[in-house]
Amino acid sequence: VIFDMDGTMFDTERLSTKGWIYAGKKLGVDIPVALTDSFRGRNPQAIRKKFAAYFGDRLDYDTARAMKHEYFDEVTKESVPHKEGLQDLLEYL
């Protein structure tokens, strides 16, 4: 059995969303969950385009992304939350 860990075994998508929201708050801008949901499964270049289309010059992507990573790194320092049911599935296998 082969698993894609990011978003399948570990709940990184939820942390990524929280990271974008954290960055927005620090920068005084609302980053909608609907926008962050549209980032899922996309590479940084595609995310940059979506970000620019939504914010234009109002918010710098690189600054917001760095703050998102700051949040993610702090939260995952000890461990990364796993997806619900992962432990049961692994025990079954």
C-alpha positions as CSV (number, residue, x, y, z in Angstrom):
1,V,0.0,0.0,0.0
2,I,1.3,3.4,-1.0
3,F,0.1,6.6,0.6
4,D,0.5,10.3,-0.2
5,M,1.3,11.6,3.2
6,D,0.5,15.3,2.7
7,G,-3.2,15.7,3.2
8,T,-3.9,12.0,3.1
9,M,-2.2,10.7,6.2
10,F,-1.4,14.1,7.9
11,D,-3.8,17.0,8.2
12,T,-1.6,19.6,6.5
13,E,-4.4,21.1,4.5
14,R,-6.2,22.4,7.7
15,L,-2.9,23.7,9.0
16,S,-2.2,25.5,5.7
17,T,-5.6,27.2,5.8
18,K,-4.9,28.3,9.4
19,G,-1.5,29.5,8.3
20,W,-2.9,31.7,5.5
21,I,-5.5,33.1,7.9
22,Y,-2.8,33.8,10.5
23,A,-0.8,35.6,7.8
24,G,-3.7,37.7,6.8
25,K,-4.5,38.7,10.4
26,K,-0.8,39.7,10.9
27,L,-1.0,41.8,7.8
28,G,-4.4,43.3,8.5
29,V,-6.2,41.6,5.6
30,D,-8.9,38.9,5.5
31,I,-7.8,35.9,3.5
32,P,-11.0,33.9,2.8
33,V,-11.1,30.2,3.4
34,A,-12.6,29.8,0.0
35,L,-9.5,31.3,-1.5
36,T,-7.2,29.1,0.6
37,D,-9.3,26.0,-0.4
38,S,-8.6,26.8,-4.1
39,F,-4.8,26.5,-3.3
40,R,-5.1,22.8,-2.4
41,G,-3.1,20.5,-4.7
42,R,-1.5,23.4,-6.6
43,N,2.1,24.4,-7.0
44,P,3.5,27.7,-5.7
45,Q,3.4,29.3,-9.1
46,A,-0.3,28.5,-9.5
47,I,-1.1,29.7,-6.0
48,R,0.8,33.0,-6.7
49,K,-1.4,33.6,-9.7
50,K,-4.6,33.0,-7.8
51,F,-3.4,35.1,-4.9
52,A,-2.5,38.0,-7.3
53,A,-5.8,37.7,-9.1
54,Y,-7.7,38.1,-5.8
55,F,-5.5,40.7,-4.0
56,G,-3.8,42.5,-6.8
57,D,-1.3,44.9,-5.2
58,R,-3.1,45.0,-1.9
59,L,-1.1,42.1,-0.4
60,D,2.4,40.8,-1.2
61,Y,2.3,37.0,-1.8
62,D,5.9,36.4,-0.7
63,T,5.4,38.1,2.6
64,A,2.1,36.4,3.3
65,R,3.5,33.0,2.3
66,A,6.5,33.5,4.6
67,M,4.2,34.2,7.5
68,K,2.1,31.2,6.6
69,H,5.2,29.0,6.8
70,E,6.2,30.7,10.0
71,Y,2.8,29.5,11.5
72,F,3.1,26.1,10.0
73,D,6.7,25.6,11.3
74,E,5.7,26.7,14.8
75,V,2.6,24.5,15.0
76,T,4.4,21.4,13.6
77,K,7.5,21.8,15.7
78,E,6.5,18.9,17.9
79,S,4.3,16.8,15.6
80,V,1.9,17.0,12.6
81,P,-1.8,16.1,13.3
82,H,-2.8,13.0,11.5
83,K,-6.1,12.6,9.6
84,E,-9.0,11.1,11.4
85,G,-9.1,7.3,11.1
86,L,-5.4,7.0,10.1
87,Q,-4.4,4.9,13.2
88,D,-7.3,2.5,12.6
89,L,-6.4,2.1,9.0
90,L,-2.7,1.4,9.7
91,E,-3.7,-1.1,12.4
92,Y,-6.0,-2.8,9.9
93,L,-3.2,-3.1,7.4
